[in-house]
Amino acid sequence: MSKSRENLPQRLLEYTVVQDYSLYTEIDQAVWRHIMKISVPFFKKNAHNSYVNGLKMMNIPNNHIPRVDDMDKRLDNHDWGAVTVKGFIPPIVFMEFLSRKVLPIAVDMRTNEHITYTPAPDIIHEAAGHAPIIADPDYAEYLCSYGEIAQKGIQSKHDSELYKIIRKMSDMKENPNTDPTELKEIEDKFEKISQENHWVSEANELARMNWWTIEYGLVGSLDNPKIYGAGLLSSVSESSECLKGKVKKIPITIDCIHQDYNITEPQPQLFVTKDFKDLTGILLEYSETMAYKTGGISGVEKAILSENITTSVYDSGLQVSGTLTNFIKDNNKEMAYLSFGGAVQLSYNDSELGGHGITYHSEGYGAAVGILSKINLPLHQLDNNQLESLGIKENSKILLNFIGGLIVSGTVKKVLMMDDSPILISLDNCAIRLNDDYLYKPEWGAYDLACGSKIVSVFGGAADWDNYYKNKFSTSGSTHQSTNLNKENTKLNELYKQVRRLRENNKPSSNYLPILKKLYDEHPDDWLLCAEIYEEIYSDPTLIGEKKLLKDHINKFAENKMLYDVIN
């Protein structure tokens, strides 16, 4: 097991599944073989040279689906690792895996019907698309940095809703037992929410950067770019189209975050980076605009627009996690008070403060911000003597005036110190007033006064993940690998098995003919096994008639535009 995988926390391990190799069907193995057979020669010419090198370094096989544990060991040589997951996982979880240099690999395999494109993540996309490029150290650095920065991005409520719809829709599309009426309903819902006007969040902008680089990126010159995006590397047909002149090639800059995309249609333009180091530079340039770097009013405004869980960090180190609904400016137009709705968590150094979790702060929280007017210092910079001089000690009544007009009064219950600095003062009979407006009244109960003069950072999600999100992200229903074997394809799967055994045992070409007849008679819509048989009998001069008939049969499937590239 790789070092990166060994160090994963339990909260991430809950999203992993066991790769049960016995669940892959003979058809699955044939799909993998065929895709690799057409991919490797094509991408040897058209992909970045790290792709072919990466296939060798990772020991990714051409003739059978890889075992992810073997890939994990290979990735360990590059300080990375790999785990198996089921389909789409929450974006924040995916980003943390990347930040820890662990590649999540979807364990399921696309069906034969979706050989050119699958609506759900699968092992071809991850193992044959993402993994090989990690062999390039500059790209691996970008991927890890992207994970670190993206997990800090503020995600909107709209983003969260869209993710849930996409996950459900992709699962339904890959499930042969899906009710067409239900699928149409979820597709219509996806179209509706996709077209709604909404605030473009940091997470949304980072998703665009991910799409135009990690998934659909090109590298090199505009005249002769090479492919490195995993979405392209897992689809020869898409890659073949994207290199044609009708797809516009644009030099990548930070402006790629403004270019939206449609996951259901071919992309009319792609972005080209001169090298992978340039990607990291663009990512870092964007990070300087993010709320986790800027903090302040602009960061707080992003959090409010998100209507989602974010964390506001004081200069004292206190972290307030929850849904920020409003902030109030003082008489000097500076930030004076933050209002959070719903469940709120108070933390320090990403660890929840004892007694200040979402159970205690279940109905919101108000947080004062500012500097004391009498001594021109914020509360968190006061030592014990200064605190006592202001009467800030247990069972004492206090009256604190802040620069800008905020006034806090009450009886001190407790002063919570962290690293010898006060970060939270618990008060009874508390009143908070700005001019004639009461922000907190004594009858509302005990109050915890945050210590700090400003908000230095605002990031997406909660500070202490384990405690805030306990049972929030359900993994039920997605903890097991699926199989593509069903009643309809059991007999066909057996024919694939027979062909594999004939091939492995070097049996004569004539042995394939009875199987071919069964295909014609009983499975006329299956072209892949026909292609495998054609490859085996191709060099036999005694089967001229059979070969011509078989080739004509296969070519009928190639009339389908989606299948043309994978067949020819």
N, C-alpha and C positions, 0 to 999 in steps of 0.2 A: 504493500500500500504506500502511496506517495506521502511525503511529509505534509504537503498541502492538505491532503484529504484527512490525514490523521488529526490535524489541528482544527477540524470543523466543529463548531458548537452544536449542541443537541438540537437547537431550534432549526438549523439548516438540515441536519440529518433527517428530520421529520419529513422533508420533502423528497428524500431519495427513495428509490425502489430497488428491489433486487432484479438483476437481469437473469431471467430464467431462460436459458438458451434453448430448452426443449420446446418452448412455445413458438419459436420461429418455424414456419412451415417450409416445405420444400419449394413452394412458390415464392415465399419470401427470399429464400437463398438465391433463387434464380433471378429475382428482381435485382438483388444486390449485385450479382455477377454481371448481369447485362448492363446495369448502370456504370459499373466500374470499367467494363470492357469498352464502352464508348467514351467514357469520361477521361480516362488516363491519356489516351492518344490525343484527344482534342485539347485538353488542358496542358499537356506537355508543350504544345505550340502557343496556346493562348492565355495561359495563367502565369502569374508571377512565379519565378523559378523556385521560390520556397515551397510551392504546392507539391511539386513532384519530389523534392528533397524531403518534405515533411511526410509524405506517404511512406517513404523508406524509413525515415527516422522513427516514425510511430509504428512501423511494421503493420500498417493497415493492409489487410489482405484483399486481393482482387477476387478470389473465388468463393469467399464465404463472409457472412456478417461477422464483424470483429467482436471480440469479447472486451468489454470496457475495462475490466480489471487489468488486462494486458496493456491496454492503451494508457491506463493510469500509471503503470510502472514505467512505460516509455516516457510519458510526460514528466515524470519525476526527474529525469535527466535534464529537463529544462526548467526545473523549479516550479512546475505546474502539476496538476492532478486532474482527475476526471471522476464524476459520479453519474449515476443513472437516475433520471427523473421521469415523471409521467406527463407528457404533453406540455401545455403552457403552465408555468409556475408564476406566482406574483412577481411583477417586475422588480420590486425591491429585494426579493429573495434572489432572483437571478443576478442582480447587480452585486449583491454581497458575495455570491459565489465567485464572480469574476474578480472582485477586489481582493479575494483571498487566493487568487490564482488557481481556481478550480473551475473546469469547464463542465457545465451541466449538459449531459447528453440524453436526449429523449430516447427512451428504451424501445418504444414501439416502432414497427416497420410499416411503411406505406404499402397499400395494396397494389396489386397488378393494375387495377383500373386507374390508379393515381400515380402511375410510374413517372409521368412527366412533371407532376406537381402535386403536393399534398397540402391540404389546408391546415394540418396540424404538424407540429414539430416531430421529426422522426430521426432515426439513427443515421440515415443517409445524410440528412442536412447537417447534423452535428459532427458525426465522425468523419465523413468524407468532405465536408465543407469547412467547418470551423477548425477542427483539430490540426490539419496539416500546416496551416499558416502560422500556428503558434511556434513552429520551429524557427521562425524568423524572430530574433530577439527584439528588434525595434517594433514589430507588430505586437508581440507579446506584451511589451511595455505599454503600448497604447491600449490594448484590451484591458489590462489590469487597471490602468489609470482611469479608463472610461468607467469601469465598475466602481472605483472609489468615489469618483466625482458624481456619477449618476445617482448613486444611492443617497446623496445629499440633496438632490433636486426636489423641488416642491411639486407634488402631484395634485392635480385638481380632482374634485369629486367627479367631474365629467370623464377624466382619464380612467378613474377606477371603474365607473359604470361601463365604459367602452371595453375595457379589458375583460370584464366578466362576460359581456356579449360575445366578443371575439373568441374567447375560450369555449363557450358553449356552442357557438356556431361551428367552429373547427372540429370539435368532437362529434357533433351531429353529422357533419359532412363525411367524416371518415368512417362512421358507423353504418354498415349496410342495412341495419334494421330501423333506421330513422324514418319516422313518419314524414312524408313529403310536405304535408300541410304544416306541421310544426316547424320544419326547416324553413319554409317560406315565411312564416311568422317571424322567426328570429332574424332572417335575412332582411326583411322589411324594417325590423327594429334597428338593425345595424345601419342600414342606409339612412334612416331618419336621424339617429343620434350622430352619425358621421357628418351630416350636412348642417347640423345646428350651429349657429354662431355661438362661439364660446371663447372664453379667455384662454390664450395659448400659454400653458404652464411651462416651467423649466423642464419638467419631465417630458412634456410633449416635444419641446425643442430638442432635447437630448435624444428622444426616440427618432426624430428626423435625422440627427447626426448618425445614430446607429444604423438607420436604414441606408443612408447614402455612403456609408463607409463599411461597417462590419458586415452588412448584408449584401449591398449592391455596389461596392466600391471597385474602382479601376485605379491602376497605378502605372506611372510611366509618362509617356508623351501623349499629347492629344491625338497625334496622327497614328500612333501604334500603341494604344494602352493595353495593359495586361490585367487579367481578372484576379481579384483577391477576395471579393465578397462571398460569404458562404451561401447566400441565396442563389447566386449565379453558379458557384462551384458545385452545387447539388442539382443543377439542371442544365444539361447540354443544350436543350432547345432554347431556353431563355438566353443562355450565354451566346449562342450562335446569332440570335436576333440582335442582341445588344451591341455587338461589335459592328453591325452594319451602319452605314452612313445615315440612315433615317433617324437613328437615336442620337440626339445631340450630346456631345461631350463637353463638359464645363470644368475649368480648373477649380478645384475645391478651395473655398475660403470659409470663414465663419458664417457667411451668408447662407450656407446650406441649411441652417436651422430654420430659415424662413420658407423653404421649399417643402410643401406638403406632398404626400404620396397616397396612392390608392393601392391597397394590397391585392385587389381583385383584378387589376389591369396591368398590362405591360407598361414599363416606365418610359415616358417620352424623352427623358434626359437622364444622364448619369454624370457623376462627379469623378474627376481624375486627380489623384494626388501625385506629386512628383516622387515622393518616397514616404515610408511609414513614419519617419521622424516628424515630417510635416504635419501628420495627423495629430500627434501628441501636442505640437505647438498650437494648433487650432483649438484643440480641446482645452488646453490651459488658458488660452485667450478667452474662451467662452466662460470658463469657470470664474474669471475675475468679475463677471457681471452677475453672478449668482448670489442669491440672498445669504447663503452660508458664508460668503466672503464679505458682502457689503453690510449686512445687518441693517440697523437704522430704520427710518421710516419707510424707505423703499422696500426693504425686506419684509417688514410687517404688512405693508400693503399687498405684497404678493401672497402672503399667508392668508389674509382675509379673502382675497379673490379666489383662492383655491377651494374654500369651503371644506377643507380637509384637515387631517391631523398634521400639525407641524410642531417644531420645537423652537422656541425663542430663548436665546442664551444671553444672560446678563454678563456684564464685565466682571461680576463677582464669581462667575462660574455656575451660578444657579441656572438650571434648565427647566423651562415650563413647556410641557407637551400637551396639546389639545387642539381643539378647533377654535382658532382666533376669529372672533366675530366683529371686534371694533377696537379702536384705540382713540384716546382723547389727548388733545394737545393742551398745554398749559397757557398761561397768559403771555409767555414768550414764544409761543408757537412751537415749543419743543414737546417731545413725547412725555406724557405724564402718567398714563394709566392704560393698561391692556385688559380687555375683557375676553374671556374664553368661555365657550359654551360646552355643555356635555361633560364627559369624563376627562379629567385633567390629572397629569402626573408631574410631580416635582422631583428633579434629579440633580445629581452633581457627578461630574466625570462619567456620564452615561450610566450611573447607578441610581436607582430609585431611592429617595430618602425614606427612612423608616416612618411609616404612618402617613405618608403623603402620596399614596397611589390612587388609582381611579375609583377605588371603593370609598375612600374618605372624601376625595374631591369629585364626587359623582355628578354634581349639578353645576359645574362651572367654577371659575376662579377669576378674581380680579387682582391685577398685579401693578403696584405702584412703581414708577421709574423716576429717578432724579437725584438731586444733590440738596443736602440740608442748607438752608439759607444762613443759619446762625454761624456755622463754622466753615461753610463753603467746601464741604467734603461729602462724599456719598457714605451711606451707612457701612458698606462693606470694607471701607478703609479705616474704620475706627478700631482702636485697641480697647482692652478692657477698661482702662482708666478713662478713656474718652467716652465710652458707653455709659459708665457710671456717672460721669459729670453731666450727662444729658438725662440721667434718671432711668436709663435703659437697663433695668435689672428686674429680677423676678418680683412680682407683686407690687411693682411701682406703677403709678399713673404717669403717662407721658403725653406730651403735646409736641409734635414734630412739624415744623414748617419747612416746606421745600421751596427752592427757587422756582418761581413761576406761579406760585399761589396754592399748590396742593397742601392740604393740612390733614395730618393723621393723628388721632387721639385714641387712648384706650389704656387698659391695664396689662402689663407685661406678664405673660405666663411662662415663657421660655425663650431663650436666645440660642439658636442653633449655630454652632461654630463649625467651620470646615477649614482645615489648614490655617488655624488661628485667626480666621476672619469670620464675622457674622454674615450669614447668607439668608437667614429666615428668622423673623421675630414673631412669635405667636402672641396674639392679643385677645383679651376679653373686652366686651363693651366697646368695640371699635367703631369709630366713625371716620369716614374719609370724605373730605369736602373740597371742591374746587369752586371758588366764588360762592354762589348760592345753590350749587348743585351737589347733592349727596350721592357719592359713588358707592358708599357702603354705610349701612346703618347698624346700630348696636343690636337691634332685634333680629338681625339676620344670623346671629351666632358668632362663634369664634372666627378670628381672621388671622391669616398668616401673611405678614408683611414681607414681601420680597426685598432683598437688599441689593442695590445696584444702581448705577447712574445712567446706564444706557444699554441698549440691545446691540450686541456686537455681532450676532450671527442668528440667522433663521434658516433651518433646514427641514426637509420633508421627513415625515414620520416622527416616531417617538424616540426619546433619548435612550430609555431602557426598554429595548424591544421585548425581551422575555416577559417582563411584568406587564407592560401595557397591552401587548397583543396576545396575551394568553388566551387561547381558544378563539381568537378573532379570525385567523386564516384557517379555515377548515380544509384538511386534506382528505376528508372522507370521500370515497368514490373514486379516488385517483391514486391509490396507493399500490396498485397491482399492475403488472404488465399485461397487456391484452394479447390475444392471439387472433390471427386472421382466418383461422380454420373454422369452418362452419358446415352445416349440412349440405349446402349447395356446392361447395368446392372440395369436399372430401375425396371424391373419386378422381377429380382432376389432380389433386395434390399427390395422389398415389401414382399417377402417370409421370409426374415430375420426378418422383422418387425412383421410378423404374429407369427413366432416362439418365439420371445421375449415376445409378449403379452401372448401367451399360457403359457410360463414359469412363468411369473410374476403373472399370475392369477391361477396358479396350476391346469391347465386343465388336464383331463385324457390323457393318452398316445395315445389313438386311434385318438385324434384330430390332431396328427402330421402326420398321414398316408397319407391324401390327399396331404399335402405339400411335403411329401417324393416322392410321385408318380410324382408330377410336376417336382421335381428335377431330377428324373431319366429320364423323358421324354424330358424336355425342357432345363435343365442345367446340362448335364452329366459331365461337367468338373469341377463342383464346389464340393469340398470335405468338406469345412469348415462347411457349414450349415448341411451337413450330420452328421458331428461329433457332432454338437450341439444337433441334434435330437437324435442321438444314446445315448448321455449322459442322455437325458430326459426319454427315453423309456427303458433304460438298466435294471431297477429293476422290470419291468412289466413281470410277468411269462406267461402272455397270448400271448405274441408277440415273441415267440421263433423263428419262421420262419422268421419274418420280421427283427429281430435283426441279425440273421445269414447272411441274404442277405445284410443287410446294412453294417455289419462289413466286409464282403468280398469285397463289393464295395469300402469302405474306404481303405482297405489294398492294393488295386490296386494302389492307389495314393502313398502309402508308399514305393512302389517299386522304386519310384524316390528318389535318394540318398539325394537330397536337402530337401525333405519333410519328410524323415523317422523320424527324431528326433522330429519334431513338431507334427507329427501324433501319434507316439507311446510314 
